[in-house]
Amino acid sequence: MKKVFMFLAVAGIMAFTAQYAAAQDQSAEETTATEAAAPAAAQNFSDLTAGAEEIPLHQQLKTKFIEGGAGFMSLIIICLILGLAIAIERVLYLGFSKTNTKKLLAQIEKALAEGGVEAAKDVCRNTRGPVASIFYQGFLRMDQGIEVVEKTVVSYGSVQMSQMENGLSWISLFIAIAPSLGFLGTVIGMIQAFDAIVVAGDISPNVVAGGMKVALITTVGGLIVAIILQLFYNYILSRIDALTIDMEDASISLVDILVKYQNK
C-alpha cells in the first residue's frame, strides 16, 4: 500500500512539474510575441501619423469651437473680443499719454522766463498727455496763489488717473465671466452626457468620453480667454502706475518752478 501511495505521489509531482514547465514555456512565447508585435504596432502608428495630412491651426480651432458647442463658445469668444478691444484701446491711450516730463518742465521754465504765464499755457496746450493737462489747469489759477495751484494740480491729477483707469472694470468683469461660462458649459455638458447614458441604458465609454470632451472644451476656452485678458490687465495697471509716479514727480517739480518764478 505504501508503494502505491509513493508511486501516486511521484506521478503527481512529475505531472505538476511538467505542467508548470509548459506554462512557463507558453508565457515566454507570449512575451516574445508581444515584444515582437510592439515595434510592429509602433511602426504602423508612425506610418499612419506620417501619412496623415497636417491640419492647419485655424481648422483645428474651428473644429474645437464646434465641438464645444456654439452657444457657450460664442459667449466666451464675445468676452475675448470685447475684452481685447477695451485692452487695446487702453494700451494705445496710455501710449499717447506718455510725456517727456523733463523736456516739458524745461520748456515751461523757459517760457515763464521769456513770456510769463501765458507763454507757459501755450506750451501746455501744444503738448499732449495728462501731465500737460494738469499743468495747464494749474496755470489757469496762477493768479490765486501757489497753494491754490498746488491743490488744483492734486485734484486734477486724480481726475486724470480716473480717466486712465477707465474701462479696467470691464476687463476684470470679462476675466471673471469667461471661466465661469466655461465651467457652466462643462456642467451642462456633463448633464447631457449622463442623460445620454440614461437613454442608452448602458455606460458606454464612447458616450462618456464624448460628453466629457465636449464639456471640457468650454472650460479650456474660458480659461484661455481669462489668461489672455489677465496679461493685458496687469500690463495696463503697470503702465498706469508708471504714469502716476511720473505725474506726481512732475507736479512737485512744477510747484518748485512756480515758487522760483514768484520770488523773482
C-alpha positions, 0 to 999 in steps of 0.5 A, a space after each residue: 500500500 505504501 508503494 502505491 501511495 509513493 508511486 501516486 505521489 511521484 506521478 503527481 509531482 512529475 505531472 505538476 512539474 511538467 505542467 508548470 514547465 509548459 506554462 512557463 514555456 507558453 508565457 515566454 512565447 507570449 512575451 516574445 510575441 508581444 515584444 515582437 508585435 510592439 515595434 510592429 504596432 509602433 511602426 504602423 502608428 508612425 506610418 499612419 501619423 506620417 501619412 496623415 495630412 497636417 491640419 492647419 491651426 485655424 481648422 483645428 480651432 474651428 473644429 474645437 469651437 464646434 465641438 464645444 458647442 456654439 452657444 457657450 463658445 460664442 459667449 466666451 469668444 464675445 468676452 475675448 473680443 470685447 475684452 481685447 478691444 477695451 485692452 487695446 484701446 487702453 494700451 494705445 491711450 496710455 501710449 499717447 499719454 506718455 510725456 517727456 516730463 523733463 523736456 516739458 518742465 524745461 520748456 515751461 521754465 523757459 517760457 515763464 522766463 521769456 513770456 510769463 504765464 501765458 507763454 507757459 499755457 501755450 506750451 501746455 496746450 501744444 503738448 499732449 498727455 495728462 501731465 500737460 493737462 494738469 499743468 495747464 489747469 494749474 496755470 489757469 489759477 496762477 493768479 490765486 496763489 501757489 497753494 491754490 495751484 498746488 491743490 488744483 494740480 492734486 485734484 486734477 491729477 486724480 481726475 486724470 488717473 480716473 480717466 486712465 483707469 477707465 474701462 479696467 472694470 470691464 476687463 476684470 468683469 470679462 476675466 471673471 465671466 469667461 471661466 465661469 461660462 466655461 465651467 457652466 458649459 462643462 456642467 451642462 455638458 456633463 448633464 447631457 452626457 449622463 442623460 445620454 447614458 440614461 437613454 442608452 441604458 448602458 455606460 458606454 465609454 464612447 458616450 462618456 468620453 464624448 460628453 466629457 470632451 465636449 464639456 471640457 472644451 468650454 472650460 479650456 476656452 474660458 480659461 484661455 480667454 481669462 489668461 489672455 485678458 489677465 496679461 493685458 490687465 496687469 500690463 495696463 495697471 503697470 503702465 498706469 502706475 508708471 504714469 502716476 509716479 511720473 505725474 506726481 514727480 512732475 507736479 512737485 517739480 512744477 510747484 518748485 518752478 512756480 515758487 522760483 518764478 514768484 520770488 523773482 
